[in-house]
Amino acid sequence: MLQKRKDFVLNTFKRNHVFGLGNLALRYLEQNKTKDKVSYSPTALQIEVTTSCNLQCTMCEHTFMQKMGGHLKFSEFKKLIDQNPNIQVINLTGIGEALLNPEFIQMIKYAKQKGVYVWFNDNFTLMNKEKAEKMIELGADYIIMSLDGATKKTYEKIRVGAKFDTVINNFKQLRELRDGKNLSTPKLGINSVVLKENVHEIEDMVKLSKELKAENLMFISIVMSTNTGKLSLFGVDSKKIKPLVEKAKETAKELGVNVFSWPAIEFNKTQKNACIYPWVNPYIGFNGDVIPCCFIPQMANARMEKENIMGNVLEQSLNEIWNGKKYVEFRKKMKSDNPPKACKTCSKFYGQ
């Protein structure tokens, strides 16, 4: 979905020369989870630039969380990039709306100057012409619109506070501005969380993706959590859902829509420890907390639990945390019969 393997390797060399290539080689060798303490440093990060959001989406725990957090500062972001030359890819997506951070554009600019691949999810409510022009000018690599409904009625019921026509027009505007400059970036994708309320529109979402000329479409399952788990497809008769998904797959093939992933229909616990996030992709919170994956911050207040905080990059180096006692213990526990509490209700842990 992101870079091709050859481009990733080439950019690794450009950013950190033979040291970067050596680190990357070790990652490919060791990310199979045989080791709890690894020999490589992370090559990708997910960085939460803000916890502020302008919406109250029904499927997002942010809507139910106590007021918390704030913005990551540019000075902190810069330090993180400078101190970790092996980082090749950053995902600037957190539980908030990134464009609400007044220094967000500056972060993209700096990361691109350092040769880092930059992508993020966005609700597109604030992606006006000025900001779209900036994304193109700075060279953002990949932007994904979060769209959880193919119709105005369904979308606005789920994404409370957003306007369907506005986000669709903002997406079109960004694509048209990019195409008008004969550029291939930023790549534009669509991310859709599939719920009981919108599963009937899964085929329509494929058709809409084609109409909007999105490069990729990704269907994902809701993160099981205290307030939002009831919206999940898990527990619904799969016989009613499977035909909808199969029809959508047929339509995607006919229209040539590149669907990166389809939603899990059943919560199957027979396969365990299918997740490799704690081995490859740390999540950096707005306050510097290092969390082993991007799903934990979406689970009620799981990000506050000590078991899930590996350290803080404002107090220690990322490499110290990456192979520190807590990270090693978390990886080890993931492979045991008693995985971390957050993993026990996560569909990703079970390969879905």
Sequence and secondary structure as in RCSB ss.txt:
>XXXX:A:sequence
MLQKRKDFVLNTFKRNHVFGLGNLALRYLEQNKTKDKVSYSPTALQIEVTTSCNLQCTMCEHTFMQKMGGHLKFS
EFKKLIDQNPNIQVINLTGIGEALLNPEFIQMIKYAKQKGVYVWFNDNFTLMNKEKAEKMIELGADYIIMSLDGA
TKKTYEKIRVGAKFDTVINNFKQLRELRDGKNLSTPKLGINSVVLKENVHEIEDMVKLSKELKAENLMFISIVMS
TNTGKLSLFGVDSKKIKPLVEKAKETAKELGVNVFSWPAIEFNKTQKNACIYPWVNPYIGFNGDVIPCCFIPQMA
NARMEKENIMGNVLEQSLNEIWNGKKYVEFRKKMKSDNPPKACKTCSKFYGQ
>XXXX:A:secstr
  S HHHHHHHHHHHHHHHHHHHHHHHHHHTTTT SS SS  SEEEE  B   S EETT GGGTS S   B  HH
HHHHHHHH TT  EEE   SS GGGSTTHHHHHHHHHHTT EEEEEE  SS  HHHHHHHHHHT  EEEEE   S
SHHHHHHHEET  HHHHHHHHHHHHHHHHHTT   SEEEEEEEE TTTGGGHHHHHHHHHHHT SEEEEEE    
TTTGGGSSTTS HHHHHHHHHHHHHHHHHHT  EEE    S   SS     HHHH  EE TTSEEES SSGGGST
TGGGSGGG  EETTTS HHHHHTSHHHHHHHHHHTSSS  HHHHT GGGGT 
